[in-house]
């Protein structure tokens, strides 16, 4: 029996974690509403999840040249992602080691050197401190610049996707992705991919987990929330989203794979490039792909979507980050990915498809934003905790995985189940209670 009159803010962290162990029960599909609105849960998440695991920071194509850089947030801290003169990509904490001033304020650029706007300390883009104003006069011979280098964050890449972590003991990125790499290959490794334009950014008054939950496995909402797209003729029917597979792997990763698709919705001229980059089984999945929607734990979601635009079938590919800003607020950052060797006409039409559907002004994005904000508002405050309100995540509990799916992971033979959400919360709970 759960405790009554609970107030997590009055508990120690250990007591709050013990209550999480009692109240969060993914195996039976019971997920408490308070997880989406409680400040204590949010604080523990920052320490146990975001400071410990791999977080997406961008794509290699955003810094293609030597000395290119971007600045990104990693678990609430600004980081410079720089491609050095040696071609190596590094992550540097965006903080001058003299007095802690933010070193670089630009979102992107090309620099061999960063100069602190407070006292003028100079740092190479590999992090080395190389210049101090009036050094000999005011410090004499005692200042050891080799001890003033910028703090480095671990950066690793897979198929052009860049991830960072503050955790020096975290497993290698490829180990963290595990079997899920098979699907990331289709997403970002099917061809040479590039980001087109700067990432789009906007704020939603929503808890970050709602976005991850939606993309990791919720195709069920499509026939209601996005029901208008069937009326507009963009999809054949309101239940089109049921057909396909739901798949999850270790570490909370999961996706919904929409199949079959009688039409090939990728550039015809790139078939040979796809075949050279993918296994035969992966290429077969790509050839029959209707859509692919998933989430790399904790907060990197992705989408390959096919829609009819002006009577023509076209696909678009995007990745999006649900960056926590507060317990009830997140910044959504969306990157539009495209095959680098596709024709300019294909790139233009694919971008039009993306803007129409999953950009900040897209019809899907607008639909989801309303849902995300209302769920967060309902889960906030003390009432969900006091009344012990619990969401029902039991869909598909009675079903067994299929044995003959071509890819790795645990697979179910249609997309209307909540196995992926249960897997997501199972891993989330494991991290939260360690």
C-alpha positions as a LaTeX table, in Angstrom:
\begin{tabular}{lrrr}
\hline
Residue & $x$ (\AA) & $y$ (\AA) & $z$ (\AA) \\
\hline
Unk1 & 0.00 & 0.00 & 0.00 \\
Unk2 & 1.42 & 3.38 & $-1.04$ \\
Unk3 & 1.89 & 6.15 & 1.49 \\
Unk4 & $-0.80$ & 8.83 & 1.58 \\
Unk5 & $-0.38$ & 12.61 & 1.89 \\
Unk6 & 2.99 & 12.37 & 0.18 \\
Unk7 & 5.08 & 15.50 & $-0.44$ \\
Unk8 & 8.33 & 14.67 & $-2.23$ \\
Unk9 & 9.77 & 18.13 & $-1.58$ \\
Unk10 & 9.71 & 17.42 & 2.16 \\
Unk11 & 11.54 & 14.11 & 1.73 \\
Unk12 & 15.24 & 13.43 & 1.52 \\
Unk13 & 16.48 & 12.31 & $-1.89$ \\
Unk14 & 16.73 & 8.74 & $-0.61$ \\
Unk15 & 13.13 & 8.80 & 0.61 \\
Unk16 & 11.94 & 10.25 & $-2.69$ \\
Unk17 & 13.80 & 7.54 & $-4.61$ \\
Unk18 & 12.28 & 4.86 & $-2.38$ \\
Unk19 & 8.84 & 6.25 & $-3.19$ \\
Unk20 & 9.64 & 6.10 & $-6.90$ \\
Unk21 & 10.51 & 2.41 & $-6.49$ \\
Unk22 & 7.14 & 1.80 & $-4.84$ \\
Unk23 & 4.90 & 3.85 & $-7.11$ \\
Unk24 & 6.36 & 3.48 & $-10.63$ \\
Unk25 & 5.47 & 0.04 & $-11.98$ \\
Unk26 & 6.23 & $-0.30$ & $-15.70$ \\
Unk27 & 5.86 & $-4.10$ & $-15.67$ \\
Unk28 & 2.13 & $-3.83$ & $-14.94$ \\
Unk29 & 1.63 & $-0.65$ & $-16.94$ \\
Unk30 & 1.17 & 1.73 & $-13.99$ \\
Unk31 & 2.91 & 5.11 & $-14.46$ \\
Unk32 & 2.02 & 7.82 & $-11.90$ \\
Unk33 & 0.91 & 11.23 & $-13.17$ \\
Unk34 & 3.17 & 13.07 & $-10.71$ \\
Unk35 & 6.26 & 12.07 & $-12.75$ \\
Unk36 & 5.31 & 14.76 & $-15.27$ \\
Unk37 & 4.89 & 17.65 & $-12.86$ \\
Unk38 & 6.86 & 17.15 & $-9.66$ \\
Unk39 & 9.92 & 19.41 & $-9.12$ \\
Unk40 & 11.72 & 16.82 & $-6.98$ \\
Unk41 & 11.46 & 14.21 & $-9.73$ \\
Unk42 & 12.82 & 16.79 & $-12.18$ \\
Unk43 & 15.80 & 17.54 & $-9.92$ \\
Unk44 & 16.63 & 13.86 & $-9.48$ \\
Unk45 & 16.37 & 13.37 & $-13.26$ \\
Unk46 & 18.97 & 16.05 & $-13.83$ \\
Unk47 & 21.45 & 14.30 & $-11.53$ \\
Unk48 & 20.67 & 10.67 & $-12.32$ \\
Unk49 & 19.72 & 10.78 & $-16.00$ \\
Unk50 & 20.97 & 13.89 & $-17.80$ \\
Unk51 & 24.34 & 14.17 & $-16.08$ \\
Unk52 & 24.99 & 10.43 & $-16.47$ \\
Unk53 & 23.98 & 9.37 & $-19.97$ \\
Unk54 & 24.70 & 10.27 & $-23.61$ \\
Unk55 & 22.86 & 13.33 & $-24.95$ \\
Unk56 & 22.53 & 14.43 & $-28.57$ \\
Unk57 & 24.35 & 17.66 & $-29.46$ \\
Unk58 & 24.20 & 17.88 & $-33.26$ \\
Unk59 & 25.33 & 16.48 & $-36.60$ \\
Unk60 & 28.84 & 16.40 & $-38.02$ \\
Unk61 & 27.65 & 18.21 & $-41.16$ \\
Unk62 & 27.02 & 21.31 & $-39.03$ \\
Unk63 & 30.78 & 21.67 & $-38.58$ \\
Unk64 & 32.17 & 20.39 & $-41.90$ \\
Unk65 & 35.33 & 22.51 & $-42.08$ \\
Unk66 & 38.36 & 22.76 & $-39.84$ \\
Unk67 & 37.82 & 25.35 & $-37.06$ \\
Unk68 & 34.00 & 25.28 & $-37.47$ \\
Unk69 & 32.09 & 25.31 & $-34.19$ \\
Unk70 & 28.58 & 25.23 & $-32.76$ \\
Unk71 & 27.45 & 25.93 & $-29.20$ \\
Unk72 & 24.97 & 23.55 & $-27.64$ \\
Unk73 & 23.39 & 22.80 & $-24.26$ \\
Unk74 & 24.33 & 19.55 & $-22.51$ \\
Unk75 & 22.30 & 18.89 & $-19.36$ \\
Unk76 & 21.87 & 22.61 & $-18.71$ \\
Unk77 & 25.47 & 23.64 & $-19.42$ \\
Unk78 & 26.74 & 25.45 & $-22.52$ \\
Unk79 & 29.29 & 23.50 & $-24.55$ \\
Unk80 & 31.37 & 24.48 & $-27.58$ \\
Unk81 & 31.50 & 21.67 & $-30.17$ \\
Unk82 & 34.55 & 22.47 & $-32.29$ \\
Unk83 & 36.29 & 20.78 & $-35.20$ \\
Unk84 & 39.95 & 21.60 & $-34.59$ \\
Unk85 & 42.68 & 22.36 & $-37.07$ \\
Unk86 & 43.56 & 18.65 & $-36.84$ \\
Unk87 & 40.02 & 17.69 & $-37.89$ \\
Unk88 & 39.15 & 16.21 & $-34.48$ \\
Unk89 & 35.79 & 17.10 & $-32.94$ \\
Unk90 & 35.97 & 18.17 & $-29.30$ \\
Unk91 & 33.51 & 19.32 & $-26.67$ \\
Unk92 & 34.65 & 22.23 & $-24.49$ \\
Unk93 & 32.77 & 23.57 & $-21.49$ \\
Unk94 & 31.85 & 27.12 & $-22.50$ \\
Unk95 & 33.36 & 28.68 & $-19.37$ \\
Unk96 & 36.58 & 30.64 & $-19.04$ \\
Unk97 & 38.81 & 28.98 & $-16.46$ \\
Unk98 & 39.90 & 32.37 & $-15.06$ \\
Unk99 & 36.58 & 33.68 & $-13.64$ \\
Unk100 & 33.92 & 31.47 & $-15.20$ \\
Unk101 & 32.66 & 33.88 & $-17.86$ \\
Unk102 & 30.78 & 32.40 & $-20.81$ \\
Unk103 & 33.49 & 32.23 & $-23.43$ \\
Unk104 & 31.51 & 32.11 & $-26.68$ \\
Unk105 & 28.10 & 33.66 & $-27.24$ \\
Unk106 & 27.64 & 32.79 & $-30.92$ \\
Unk107 & 25.51 & 29.82 & $-32.00$ \\
Unk108 & 27.95 & 28.85 & $-34.75$ \\
Unk109 & 30.99 & 30.08 & $-36.65$ \\
Unk110 & 34.59 & 29.39 & $-37.59$ \\
Unk111 & 37.33 & 30.24 & $-35.09$ \\
Unk112 & 40.81 & 29.04 & $-34.30$ \\
Unk113 & 40.74 & 30.94 & $-31.00$ \\
Unk114 & 38.18 & 31.96 & $-28.36$ \\
Unk115 & 38.75 & 35.14 & $-26.35$ \\
Unk116 & 37.03 & 35.69 & $-23.02$ \\
Unk117 & 34.95 & 38.92 & $-23.11$ \\
Unk118 & 35.66 & 39.57 & $-19.40$ \\
Unk119 & 39.46 & 39.64 & $-18.99$ \\
Unk120 & 40.65 & 38.62 & $-22.46$ \\
Unk121 & 42.14 & 35.19 & $-21.77$ \\
Unk122 & 42.73 & 33.36 & $-25.08$ \\
Unk123 & 42.04 & 29.68 & $-25.76$ \\
Unk124 & 42.74 & 27.60 & $-28.87$ \\
Unk125 & 39.81 & 25.62 & $-30.24$ \\
Unk126 & 41.38 & 22.47 & $-28.78$ \\
Unk127 & 40.91 & 23.97 & $-25.29$ \\
Unk128 & 44.51 & 25.05 & $-24.58$ \\
Unk129 & 45.01 & 28.38 & $-22.83$ \\
Unk130 & 47.53 & 30.25 & $-25.00$ \\
Unk131 & 47.27 & 33.91 & $-24.04$ \\
Unk132 & 46.83 & 36.05 & $-20.91$ \\
Unk133 & 46.83 & 39.88 & $-21.19$ \\
Unk134 & 49.91 & 41.44 & $-19.52$ \\
Unk135 & 50.91 & 38.02 & $-18.24$ \\
Unk136 & 54.59 & 38.72 & $-17.42$ \\
Unk137 & 53.81 & 42.08 & $-15.84$ \\
Unk138 & 51.01 & 40.98 & $-13.52$ \\
Unk139 & 51.74 & 37.28 & $-13.00$ \\
Unk140 & 55.49 & 37.13 & $-13.40$ \\
Unk141 & 56.78 & 33.68 & $-14.22$ \\
Unk142 & 54.38 & 31.88 & $-11.89$ \\
Unk143 & 51.34 & 31.41 & $-14.15$ \\
Unk144 & 51.16 & 27.91 & $-15.63$ \\
Unk145 & 48.84 & 28.21 & $-18.64$ \\
Unk146 & 48.88 & 24.45 & $-19.14$ \\
Unk147 & 46.68 & 24.20 & $-16.04$ \\
Unk148 & 44.15 & 26.71 & $-17.39$ \\
Unk149 & 42.86 & 24.69 & $-20.34$ \\
Unk150 & 39.11 & 24.46 & $-20.89$ \\
Unk151 & 37.29 & 21.51 & $-19.35$ \\
Unk152 & 36.57 & 18.86 & $-21.97$ \\
Unk153 & 33.34 & 16.90 & $-22.24$ \\
Unk154 & 33.27 & 13.47 & $-23.87$ \\
Unk155 & 32.06 & 13.62 & $-27.48$ \\
Unk156 & 31.44 & 10.56 & $-29.65$ \\
Unk157 & 29.78 & 10.12 & $-33.03$ \\
Unk158 & 27.70 & 7.46 & $-34.75$ \\
Unk159 & 26.68 & 7.82 & $-38.40$ \\
Unk160 & 27.28 & 11.56 & $-38.15$ \\
Unk161 & 25.12 & 11.99 & $-35.05$ \\
Unk162 & 27.12 & 13.65 & $-32.27$ \\
Unk163 & 26.52 & 12.85 & $-28.61$ \\
Unk164 & 28.12 & 14.22 & $-25.44$ \\
Unk165 & 28.20 & 13.20 & $-21.81$ \\
Unk166 & 29.60 & 14.65 & $-18.59$ \\
Unk167 & 30.00 & 11.12 & $-17.22$ \\
Unk168 & 33.59 & 9.95 & $-17.59$ \\
Unk169 & 32.50 & 6.44 & $-16.64$ \\
Unk170 & 29.67 & 6.12 & $-19.17$ \\
Unk171 & 29.92 & 3.18 & $-21.56$ \\
Unk172 & 31.08 & 4.00 & $-25.12$ \\
Unk173 & 28.33 & 5.49 & $-27.29$ \\
Unk174 & 28.12 & 2.47 & $-29.59$ \\
Unk175 & 27.69 & 0.22 & $-26.57$ \\
Unk176 & 24.94 & 2.51 & $-25.25$ \\
Unk177 & 23.12 & 2.38 & $-28.59$ \\
Unk178 & 23.61 & $-1.38$ & $-28.73$ \\
Unk179 & 21.24 & $-3.24$ & $-31.06$ \\
Unk180 & 19.44 & 0.02 & $-31.80$ \\
Unk181 & 22.31 & 0.94 & $-34.13$ \\
Unk182 & 20.62 & $-1.29$ & $-36.73$ \\
Unk183 & 17.77 & 1.23 & $-36.95$ \\
Unk184 & 20.00 & 4.31 & $-36.62$ \\
Unk185 & 21.79 & 3.04 & $-39.73$ \\
Unk186 & 18.51 & 3.36 & $-41.67$ \\
Unk187 & 17.81 & 6.77 & $-40.17$ \\
Unk188 & 21.19 & 8.47 & $-40.51$ \\
Unk189 & 23.53 & 6.03 & $-42.24$ \\
Unk190 & 21.56 & 4.95 & $-45.31$ \\
Unk191 & 23.43 & 7.57 & $-47.34$ \\
Unk192 & 25.71 & 10.51 & $-46.75$ \\
Unk193 & 23.37 & 12.79 & $-44.83$ \\
Unk194 & 23.55 & 16.48 & $-44.04$ \\
Unk195 & 21.59 & 18.98 & $-41.99$ \\
Unk196 & 19.82 & 21.52 & $-44.17$ \\
Unk197 & 19.70 & 24.94 & $-42.52$ \\
Unk198 & 20.09 & 25.76 & $-38.83$ \\
Unk199 & 18.03 & 23.76 & $-36.33$ \\
Unk200 & 14.56 & 25.13 & $-35.56$ \\
Unk201 & 13.94 & 25.97 & $-31.91$ \\
Unk202 & 10.78 & 26.72 & $-29.97$ \\
Unk203 & 9.48 & 26.48 & $-26.41$ \\
Unk204 & 6.58 & 24.28 & $-25.24$ \\
Unk205 & 5.15 & 24.38 & $-21.73$ \\
Unk206 & 5.47 & 20.64 & $-21.37$ \\
Unk207 & 7.47 & 18.07 & $-19.45$ \\
Unk208 & 10.17 & 16.57 & $-21.69$ \\
Unk209 & 9.09 & 12.96 & $-21.06$ \\
Unk210 & 5.80 & 13.49 & $-22.88$ \\
Unk211 & 7.64 & 14.13 & $-26.15$ \\
Unk212 & 9.89 & 11.10 & $-25.66$ \\
Unk213 & 6.89 & 8.95 & $-24.68$ \\
Unk214 & 4.97 & 10.05 & $-27.77$ \\
Unk215 & 7.76 & 9.28 & $-30.23$ \\
Unk216 & 9.09 & 6.10 & $-28.63$ \\
Unk217 & 5.88 & 4.19 & $-29.27$ \\
Unk218 & 2.59 & 6.11 & $-29.51$ \\
Unk219 & 1.08 & 5.57 & $-32.94$ \\
Unk220 & $-2.32$ & 5.07 & $-31.28$ \\
Unk221 & $-2.94$ & 8.82 & $-31.00$ \\
Unk222 & $-2.53$ & 9.39 & $-34.73$ \\
Unk223 & $-6.06$ & 8.41 & $-35.74$ \\
Unk224 & $-7.57$ & 10.93 & $-33.29$ \\
Unk225 & $-5.06$ & 13.74 & $-32.67$ \\
Unk226 & $-3.97$ & 13.80 & $-36.32$ \\
Unk227 & $-7.29$ & 12.62 & $-37.74$ \\
Unk228 & $-7.50$ & 15.61 & $-40.08$ \\
Unk229 & $-4.72$ & 14.29 & $-42.32$ \\
Unk230 & $-6.97$ & 11.44 & $-43.52$ \\
Unk231 & $-9.69$ & 13.96 & $-44.37$ \\
Unk232 & $-7.12$ & 15.98 & $-46.35$ \\
Unk233 & $-6.12$ & 12.87 & $-48.32$ \\
Unk234 & $-2.52$ & 12.91 & $-47.03$ \\
Unk235 & $-2.91$ & 9.29 & $-45.80$ \\
Unk236 & $-5.36$ & 6.58 & $-46.94$ \\
Unk237 & $-7.29$ & 6.20 & $-43.65$ \\
Unk238 & $-7.34$ & 7.19 & $-39.99$ \\
Unk239 & $-6.07$ & 3.74 & $-38.95$ \\
Unk240 & $-3.11$ & 3.71 & $-41.35$ \\
Unk241 & $-0.78$ & 4.14 & $-38.38$ \\
Unk242 & $-1.57$ & 0.69 & $-36.94$ \\
Unk243 & 0.19 & $-1.38$ & $-39.58$ \\
Unk244 & 3.82 & $-2.26$ & $-39.03$ \\
Unk245 & 6.00 & $-3.16$ & $-36.05$ \\
Unk246 & 6.84 & $-1.82$ & $-32.63$ \\
Unk247 & 10.39 & $-2.61$ & $-31.50$ \\
Unk248 & 12.45 & $-1.88$ & $-28.41$ \\
Unk249 & 16.00 & $-2.62$ & $-27.29$ \\
Unk250 & 18.04 & $-2.21$ & $-24.11$ \\
Unk251 & 18.67 & 1.22 & $-22.53$ \\
Unk252 & 15.12 & 2.44 & $-23.15$ \\
Unk253 & 15.41 & 2.90 & $-26.94$ \\
Unk254 & 12.39 & 2.15 & $-29.13$ \\
Unk255 & 10.63 & 2.83 & $-32.41$ \\
Unk256 & 7.52 & 2.22 & $-34.47$ \\
Unk257 & 8.15 & 0.98 & $-38.00$ \\
Unk258 & 5.33 & 1.62 & $-40.45$ \\
Unk259 & 5.09 & $-0.92$ & $-43.30$ \\
Unk260 & 4.33 & $-1.87$ & $-46.00$ \\
Unk261 & 4.65 & 0.91 & $-48.55$ \\
Unk262 & 3.95 & 0.00 & $-52.19$ \\
Unk263 & 5.89 & 3.07 & $-53.36$ \\
Unk264 & 9.55 & 3.89 & $-52.90$ \\
Unk265 & 9.48 & 7.33 & $-51.26$ \\
Unk266 & 13.23 & 8.03 & $-51.43$ \\
Unk267 & 15.33 & 9.38 & $-54.32$ \\
Unk268 & 15.43 & 6.70 & $-57.03$ \\
Unk269 & 18.89 & 7.76 & $-58.13$ \\
Unk270 & 20.31 & 6.88 & $-54.69$ \\
Unk271 & 19.26 & 3.22 & $-54.63$ \\
Unk272 & 22.83 & 2.04 & $-55.17$ \\
Unk273 & 24.14 & 4.32 & $-52.41$ \\
Unk274 & 21.53 & 2.90 & $-50.03$ \\
Unk275 & 22.48 & $-0.65$ & $-50.97$ \\
Unk276 & 26.17 & 0.04 & $-50.39$ \\
Unk277 & 25.55 & 1.48 & $-46.91$ \\
Unk278 & 22.92 & $-0.96$ & $-45.64$ \\
Unk279 & 22.70 & $-4.70$ & $-45.23$ \\
Unk280 & 20.28 & $-6.57$ & $-47.47$ \\
Unk281 & 17.80 & $-6.79$ & $-44.57$ \\
Unk282 & 18.09 & $-3.09$ & $-43.76$ \\
Unk283 & 17.60 & $-2.13$ & $-47.41$ \\
Unk284 & 14.48 & $-4.31$ & $-47.56$ \\
Unk285 & 13.05 & $-2.42$ & $-44.58$ \\
Unk286 & 13.91 & 0.93 & $-46.22$ \\
Unk287 & 12.31 & $-0.14$ & $-49.52$ \\
Unk288 & 9.02 & $-0.94$ & $-47.79$ \\
Unk289 & 9.10 & 1.89 & $-45.27$ \\
Unk290 & 5.98 & 3.95 & $-44.74$ \\
Unk291 & 7.34 & 5.77 & $-41.69$ \\
Unk292 & 9.79 & 5.30 & $-38.84$ \\
Unk293 & 9.22 & 7.07 & $-35.54$ \\
Unk294 & 11.35 & 6.48 & $-32.47$ \\
Unk295 & 13.35 & 7.75 & $-29.53$ \\
Unk296 & 16.95 & 7.26 & $-28.45$ \\
Unk297 & 16.94 & 7.47 & $-24.65$ \\
Unk298 & 16.48 & 9.86 & $-23.04$ \\
Unk299 & 15.29 & 12.69 & $-25.28$ \\
Unk300 & 16.38 & 12.37 & $-28.93$ \\
Unk301 & 13.40 & 11.53 & $-31.12$ \\
Unk302 & 13.50 & 10.90 & $-34.86$ \\
Unk303 & 11.12 & 10.58 & $-37.74$ \\
Unk304 & 11.09 & 9.41 & $-41.33$ \\
Unk305 & 7.69 & 10.46 & $-42.63$ \\
Unk306 & 6.02 & 9.91 & $-46.00$ \\
Unk307 & 3.20 & 12.17 & $-47.11$ \\
Unk308 & 1.60 & 13.22 & $-50.34$ \\
Unk309 & 2.34 & 16.83 & $-51.17$ \\
Unk310 & 0.63 & 18.27 & $-54.24$ \\
Unk311 & $-0.21$ & 14.74 & $-55.33$ \\
Unk312 & 3.35 & 13.43 & $-55.05$ \\
Unk313 & 4.65 & 10.99 & $-52.43$ \\
Unk314 & 7.68 & 12.42 & $-50.68$ \\
Unk315 & 9.64 & 11.51 & $-47.56$ \\
Unk316 & 11.31 & 13.75 & $-45.03$ \\
Unk317 & 13.72 & 12.93 & $-42.22$ \\
Unk318 & 14.19 & 14.85 & $-38.98$ \\
Unk319 & 15.60 & 14.44 & $-35.49$ \\
Unk320 & 14.37 & 16.42 & $-32.52$ \\
Unk321 & 15.58 & 17.05 & $-28.99$ \\
Unk322 & 13.19 & 17.56 & $-26.06$ \\
Unk323 & 15.56 & 19.76 & $-24.00$ \\
Unk324 & 14.32 & 20.24 & $-20.43$ \\
Unk325 & 14.18 & 23.88 & $-19.35$ \\
Unk326 & 12.04 & 23.28 & $-16.26$ \\
Unk327 & 9.71 & 20.67 & $-14.87$ \\
Unk328 & 6.90 & 22.09 & $-17.04$ \\
Unk329 & 8.88 & 23.58 & $-19.92$ \\
Unk330 & 11.09 & 22.28 & $-22.71$ \\
Unk331 & 12.87 & 23.66 & $-25.73$ \\
Unk332 & 12.20 & 21.64 & $-28.86$ \\
Unk333 & 15.18 & 21.66 & $-31.25$ \\
Unk334 & 14.59 & 20.09 & $-34.67$ \\
Unk335 & 17.17 & 19.23 & $-37.34$ \\
Unk336 & 16.07 & 18.52 & $-40.93$ \\
Unk337 & 18.25 & 15.77 & $-42.44$ \\
Unk338 & 18.57 & 15.12 & $-46.16$ \\
Unk339 & 20.59 & 12.92 & $-48.46$ \\
Unk340 & 23.57 & 15.03 & $-49.53$ \\
Unk341 & 23.68 & 13.51 & $-53.02$ \\
Unk342 & 19.97 & 13.96 & $-53.75$ \\
Unk343 & 18.92 & 16.41 & $-56.44$ \\
Unk344 & 18.16 & 20.00 & $-55.50$ \\
Unk345 & 14.54 & 19.43 & $-56.58$ \\
Unk346 & 14.25 & 16.46 & $-54.19$ \\
Unk347 & 15.74 & 18.46 & $-51.34$ \\
Unk348 & 13.31 & 21.32 & $-51.96$ \\
Unk349 & 10.25 & 19.07 & $-52.07$ \\
Unk350 & 11.35 & 17.07 & $-49.03$ \\
Unk351 & 11.83 & 20.27 & $-47.07$ \\
Unk352 & 8.34 & 21.43 & $-48.11$ \\
Unk353 & 6.98 & 18.13 & $-46.78$ \\
Unk354 & 8.82 & 18.65 & $-43.48$ \\
Unk355 & 7.61 & 22.25 & $-43.09$ \\
Unk356 & 4.02 & 21.19 & $-43.78$ \\
Unk357 & 4.05 & 18.36 & $-41.23$ \\
Unk358 & 6.64 & 18.49 & $-38.42$ \\
Unk359 & 8.08 & 22.00 & $-38.36$ \\
Unk360 & 6.89 & 24.49 & $-35.69$ \\
Unk361 & 4.11 & 25.55 & $-38.09$ \\
Unk362 & 3.37 & 21.99 & $-39.29$ \\
Unk363 & $-0.03$ & 20.42 & $-38.80$ \\
Unk364 & 1.33 & 17.43 & $-36.82$ \\
Unk365 & 3.47 & 19.64 & $-34.59$ \\
Unk366 & 0.55 & 21.96 & $-33.79$ \\
Unk367 & $-1.66$ & 18.99 & $-32.90$ \\
Unk368 & 0.95 & 17.46 & $-30.57$ \\
Unk369 & 1.85 & 20.74 & $-28.87$ \\
Unk370 & $-1.69$ & 21.23 & $-27.61$ \\
Unk371 & $-1.74$ & 17.70 & $-26.18$ \\
Unk372 & 1.68 & 17.99 & $-24.53$ \\
Unk373 & 0.83 & 21.26 & $-22.77$ \\
Unk374 & $-2.55$ & 20.05 & $-21.48$ \\
Unk375 & $-1.10$ & 16.81 & $-20.09$ \\
Unk376 & 1.62 & 18.74 & $-18.24$ \\
Unk377 & $-0.88$ & 21.21 & $-16.77$ \\
Unk378 & $-3.07$ & 18.37 & $-15.50$ \\
Unk379 & $-0.07$ & 16.56 & $-13.93$ \\
Unk380 & 1.29 & 19.63 & $-12.11$ \\
Unk381 & 0.77 & 20.67 & $-8.52$ \\
Unk382 & 0.14 & 18.52 & $-5.48$ \\
Unk383 & $-3.18$ & 16.91 & $-6.41$ \\
Unk384 & $-1.86$ & 14.12 & $-8.73$ \\
Unk385 & 0.53 & 13.00 & $-5.97$ \\
Unk386 & $-1.92$ & 13.29 & $-3.09$ \\
Unk387 & $-4.67$ & 11.47 & $-5.00$ \\
Unk388 & $-2.16$ & 8.92 & $-6.40$ \\
Unk389 & $-3.40$ & 9.36 & $-9.97$ \\
Unk390 & $-1.93$ & 6.74 & $-12.28$ \\
Unk391 & $-1.84$ & 6.53 & $-16.08$ \\
Unk392 & $-2.80$ & 3.29 & $-17.81$ \\
Unk393 & 0.05 & 1.80 & $-19.85$ \\
Unk394 & $-1.36$ & $-1.73$ & $-20.20$ \\
Unk395 & $-1.98$ & $-1.76$ & $-23.96$ \\
Unk396 & $-0.49$ & $-4.92$ & $-25.44$ \\
Unk397 & 0.47 & $-6.55$ & $-22.14$ \\
Unk398 & $-1.36$ & $-9.68$ & $-23.31$ \\
Unk399 & 0.67 & $-9.93$ & $-26.53$ \\
Unk400 & 3.83 & $-11.88$ & $-27.23$ \\
Unk401 & 6.70 & $-10.63$ & $-29.43$ \\
Unk402 & 7.11 & $-12.04$ & $-32.91$ \\
Unk403 & 10.06 & $-14.34$ & $-33.56$ \\
Unk404 & 10.65 & $-13.77$ & $-37.28$ \\
Unk405 & 11.19 & $-10.00$ & $-37.56$ \\
Unk406 & 14.24 & $-9.22$ & $-39.68$ \\
Unk407 & 15.84 & $-6.70$ & $-37.27$ \\
Unk408 & 17.16 & $-6.93$ & $-33.69$ \\
Unk409 & 15.28 & $-6.14$ & $-30.50$ \\
Unk410 & 11.89 & $-7.15$ & $-29.12$ \\
Unk411 & 9.32 & $-6.73$ & $-31.91$ \\
Unk412 & 5.51 & $-6.76$ & $-32.01$ \\
Unk413 & 3.59 & $-7.15$ & $-35.24$ \\
Unk414 & 1.59 & $-3.95$ & $-35.14$ \\
Unk415 & 2.14 & $-0.50$ & $-33.67$ \\
Unk416 & $-0.82$ & $-0.25$ & $-31.28$ \\
Unk417 & 0.88 & $-1.39$ & $-28.07$ \\
Unk418 & 2.68 & 0.33 & $-25.20$ \\
Unk419 & 5.57 & $-2.11$ & $-24.83$ \\
Unk420 & 8.04 & 0.62 & $-25.84$ \\
Unk421 & 6.77 & 3.09 & $-23.26$ \\
Unk422 & 7.02 & 0.43 & $-20.57$ \\
Unk423 & 10.59 & $-0.28$ & $-21.70$ \\
Unk424 & 11.39 & 3.46 & $-21.64$ \\
Unk425 & 10.11 & 3.87 & $-18.07$ \\
Unk426 & 11.77 & 0.65 & $-16.95$ \\
Unk427 & 15.19 & 2.02 & $-17.91$ \\
Unk428 & 14.32 & 5.51 & $-16.62$ \\
Unk429 & 13.40 & 4.01 & $-13.24$ \\
Unk430 & 16.59 & 1.95 & $-13.18$ \\
Unk431 & 18.70 & 5.11 & $-13.61$ \\
Unk432 & 16.61 & 7.12 & $-11.15$ \\
Unk433 & 16.92 & 4.56 & $-8.38$ \\
Unk434 & 20.61 & 3.61 & $-8.69$ \\
\hline
\end{tabular}
